[in-house]
Structures are given as C-alpha cells and as structure tokens.
Amino acid sequence: MHEPCLSPKSSFRWIGLLLLGFFTFTFPVLAQNQELTLSLGGIPSQSRGFQGSTAGSTQISGDISLGVNYGHRFLDVRVASLYGEIEFVALPNRSLTAATATVPKSYASLYVTPGLRLKFLPGARLSPWVAVGGGYALYEQSAQLSNGQNTTNKFLNRGVFDFGGGVVYKLFRFFGLRGEVRDFLSGNPNLNVALSAGTQHNVVASGGISLRFWRLTQVRNVASRPNFGAGL
C-alpha cells in the first residue's frame, strides 16, 4: 500500500496555489469579457520504460485532476472567438511500482500553462474549441523511495507544452458546462532512474462549470444613460 504523496499540510499548499492563481488573475481582468472554468477529471495510468542496462519499466497509476482556467476574449467574429488563457491543473497523487528498480512511492504534479484558445460558433449553444500553450510544470515526489529510503530532492521544475480541445454547452447566458481533453507534454519527473524517453505525455480529461463575465464598463454605461422618457 503506497503512502499518499501529499500530506494534509502539503495538500492545502497545492489547493492554496490554485486559489492564489484564481484571485491573482481573475480580479485584475474582471472588468473585461472573460470566462472562468472550474473542472474535475482524471488521468489514466501509464507505463514508462527504463533506459540502458536497467531492464523493465515502472507503472504510474491514474489520478484525479483539479483544474482552473481563465480565459480573456480579445477577438470576436461571427464564426469564432480568440481567447488568451491560463490553465492550472493539479494531480495530487500518482503512485509508482517497479519490479527491477527503486523509484519514489508516488509523486504529484502541477501544470501552469498560459496560451491561446480558439472557440468556434461562439453564439451557438454548443461551441467546440481548441487550445495550445506552454509554461511551467512542478513535480513533487514522495518522502520515501520504494525501498524505504528517504528522498533528498523532492521538487523538480520542468517546462511544459499543452494542447487539446473540448466543447462548451451553454445552459444560460452566463453559465455553461465544459468538457475537454488536454495533453501536458513535459520533461520527465524525477523517478530515480533513467527513462527511455526524455519527455512524458500527461493526458488529462475533465469536465466542469464555465462562468462568463461581461465588461463592467458596459454595465456602468447602461446604468448612467439618461432616461428621457422618465418625465413624460
């Protein structure tokens, strides 16, 4: 049985990073036309082969994903809208097993990727979209290796490239449902053994709620218009 990669204190730190991103990026752009999506999903298990004389592979378990996405629309035409976005995705606990090598018991991941999103048919009830971006990946391995030894370097910073797509189903003017699949292609996490490939695909599927905010300046302009018919 594998120990959780994140302690309660560490889990709160990861959640705090997501909330910090929310407040940092949402409030400064609230005056602009933007979208906020909160999502829950998962990543499937995968196998990574070892390099060189170390034969065999390690199995990486699946995990739940927690996501937050901010999108700012800066171009809108009838058939498509272009957004600048920033994507936050956390994978709190992926366990590892290997028969021929000593690996961490588990590790956690955080991906932060600014990018561009192109939404098609933005005025329709069902709107497909594609996105591409790149940024920062943080890997945190468990405190112990599979042989019981303590680890010294728990954290590893990597670059990451993400791409994917999905659909938004508009329920109301300001509220909708969103489903998506993204691949976060990053450098390898530290698994305490050389891997056969220098990068790792991290394919995350998720769904959630999407909220849309309008320009506050538009609301103020409507509220400040003189009502010439009020005295008639």
HUFEN-V248438 format. One record per residue. N is the residue number from 1. RES is the residue in one small letter. OMEGA is omega in degrees with one decimal (none if undefined). BURIAL is # if it has 24 or more other ideal C-beta (glycine too) atoms within 12 Angstrom, else .. Layout:
# HUFEN-V248438
n: (N N)
res: (RES RES)
omega: (OMEGA OMEGA)
burial: (BURIAL BURIAL)
This chain:
# HUFEN-V248438
n: (1 2 3 4 5 6 7 8 9 10 11 12 13 14 15 16 17 18 19 20 21 22 23 24 25 26 27 28 29 30 31 32 33 34 35 36 37 38 39 40 41 42 43 44 45 46 47 48 49 50 51 52 53 54 55 56 57 58 59 60 61 62 63 64 65 66 67 68 69 70 71 72 73 74 75 76 77 78 79 80 81 82 83 84 85 86 87 88 89 90 91 92 93 94 95 96 97 98 99 100 101 102 103 104 105 106 107 108 109 110 111 112 113 114 115 116 117 118 119 120 121 122 123 124 125 126 127 128 129 130 131 132 133 134 135 136 137 138 139 140 141 142 143 144 145 146 147 148 149 150 151 152 153 154 155 156 157 158 159 160 161 162 163 164 165 166 167 168 169 170 171 172 173 174 175 176 177 178 179 180 181 182 183 184 185 186 187 188 189 190 191 192 193 194 195 196 197 198 199 200 201 202 203 204 205 206 207 208 209 210 211 212 213 214 215 216 217 218 219 220 221 222 223 224 225 226 227 228 229 230 231 232)
res: (m h e p c l s p k s s f r w i g l l l l g f f t f t f p v l a q n q e l t l s l g g i p s q s r g f q g s t a g s t q i s g d i s l g v n y g h r f l d v r v a s l y g e i e f v a l p n r s l t a a t a t v p k s y a s l y v t p g l r l k f l p g a r l s p w v a v g g g y a l y e q s a q l s n g q n t t n k f l n r g v f d f g g g v v y k l f r f f g l r g e v r d f l s g n p n l n v a l s a g t q h n v v a s g g i s l r f w r l t q v r n v a s r p n f g a g l)
omega: (-173.5 175.9 176.5 -179.4 -176.1 172.7 176.8 179.1 180.0 178.3 178.1 178.2 178.6 178.1 178.1 176.9 178.2 179.6 177.3 176.3 179.5 -176.2 -178.5 -172.6 -176.1 -172.1 177.9 -177.1 -177.7 179.4 -179.8 177.4 -173.8 -179.7 176.1 -180.0 173.0 -171.7 176.0 -177.6 -178.5 177.3 -179.2 175.9 179.5 -179.2 176.9 -179.9 179.4 -178.7 171.0 -172.7 179.3 -178.9 175.4 -176.0 173.9 177.0 178.9 -175.9 170.1 -177.3 172.1 176.4 175.0 -173.9 172.5 -179.8 175.7 178.8 178.3 -179.1 177.4 175.3 -176.3 172.0 -173.4 -173.5 -176.5 174.2 179.7 -177.8 159.1 -175.1 168.5 -174.9 173.3 176.2 177.2 173.2 -167.1 -173.7 174.5 -177.6 -176.6 172.8 178.4 -177.6 -171.5 -177.9 175.8 -176.7 172.9 178.0 179.4 173.9 178.1 -176.1 171.1 179.3 177.1 -170.7 168.0 180.0 -179.6 177.2 178.8 -179.5 179.5 179.9 -175.0 179.5 -178.3 178.1 178.6 -175.2 173.8 179.3 173.3 -177.3 176.2 -179.9 179.3 -178.7 -165.0 174.1 177.0 176.8 176.7 180.0 -177.6 -177.2 -178.2 172.5 -177.1 177.5 177.6 178.6 177.7 177.3 -179.8 -179.2 -175.0 -171.4 179.2 178.7 179.1 167.4 -178.5 175.2 -180.0 175.8 -179.0 -178.9 -179.2 180.0 172.1 177.1 -175.4 176.2 178.0 -175.7 -176.1 -171.9 178.6 176.6 -176.6 173.9 -175.7 171.6 178.5 174.2 175.4 -177.6 -174.1 167.6 -175.4 166.2 179.3 179.2 175.9 178.7 178.6 -178.7 -174.7 178.5 -176.1 -179.8 179.6 173.4 177.4 -173.2 -175.6 173.8 -175.6 175.3 -178.2 -179.0 -179.1 179.8 -178.0 -179.9 179.1 -179.7 174.8 179.9 177.9 180.0 179.4 -179.3 178.8 -178.3 -175.9 179.6 179.1 178.2 -174.2 -179.3 -174.6 -177.8 -178.0 none)
burial: (. . . . # # . . . # . . . # . . # # . . # # . . # # . . # # . # # # # # # # # . # # # . . # . # # # . . . . . . # # # # # . # . # # # # # # # # # . . . . . . . # # # # # # # # # # # # # # # # # # . . # . # # # # # # # # # # # # # # # # # . . # . . . . # # # # # # # # # # # # # # # # # # # # . . . . # . . # . # . # . # # # # # . # # # . # . . . . . # # # # # # # # # # # # # # # # # # . # . . . . # # # # # # # # # # # # # # . . . . . . . . . . . . . . . . . . .)
